[in-house]
Amino acid sequence: MAATSSLPLHMQGRRQRTQTVTRRKLDQPRGWAWTVAVGILQPTLIAVTRRTWMNGDEIPAAGGCVIALNHVSHIDPLVAGHFLYGHGRLARYLAKAGLYDNRALGFFMRAAGQIPVKRESHDANGAYAAAVQAVRAGECVVVYPEGTITRDPELWPMTGKTGAARIGLETGCPVIPVAHWGAQDILAPYGRKPHLFPRKKVTVKAGDPVELGDLVDLPTDAENARVATARIMEAITVLLEDIRGEKAPTERFDPRKSGVTLTGNPHKDKKKGKEIR
């Protein structure tokens, strides 16, 4: 995994650090599925991206944690997995259950320790329990709090769901906000054709653990989960503002209020009258 140096922050008044990434040893055996994935995907990502990794020392070297990221492209998990692997952690994703319908892909993903989740259903509770169990077992669980690729027209983080917050409150583990930018240039949101060359610049930045200490000992009810989620989404947004050198909208995009579909491609194929997936 190539080491890269950080970019200067664009916004004033926030902590600035320059980091040289020192590759950590993995905190656990890779297993055959991760060995295959790393052998194929790592050289590919190195070939098609120019990476800037920032503040990777915020990723715990060992122990259970939640990594909460913004979502701009279907290849985001590859970018996040690359970043985390470079800092000694194997990513355990909450992945949509539809991916497991393919027997070969489902077998591979289960072997890699990924967690299926049926979005917008009661079965999502099973994924939550599995994620809590994984964190308590010392795993690094990756959650996209938005639940899907952002619907915000400018790709800013939209309103979040409470899954990441609930896992953090239930387990007391650190919740690390991470923002990234550039994956959308490789594969546009809901795009089908990747643009691999010329190499695209991809920046990933981790932040301090989100402060949830005042909520951990309280009941993990809907209100406390919403408060924790708001803090997580704000932390991710601030990191993304630093990366992009821009200010996010003062009001976070809410797909429910905007009448946009909550899952799948929000752009309808008018000719066929159905969503493109």
Buried (B, 14 or more C-beta within 10 A) or exposed (E): BEEBEBBEBEEEEEEEEEBEBEEBEBBBEBEEBBEBBBEEBBEEBBEBBBBBBBBBBBBBEEEBBBBBBBBBBBBBBBBBBBBBBBBBBBBBBBBBBBBBEEEEEBEBBEBBBBBBBBBEEEEBEBBBEBBBBBBBEBBBBBBBBBBBBBBBEEBBBBBBBBBBBBBBBBBEBBBBBBBBBBBBBBBBBBBEEBEEEEEBEBBBBBBEBBEBEEBBEEEBEEEBBEBBBBBBBBBBBBBBBBBBEEEBEEEBBEBEEEEBEEBBBBEEEEEEEEBEE
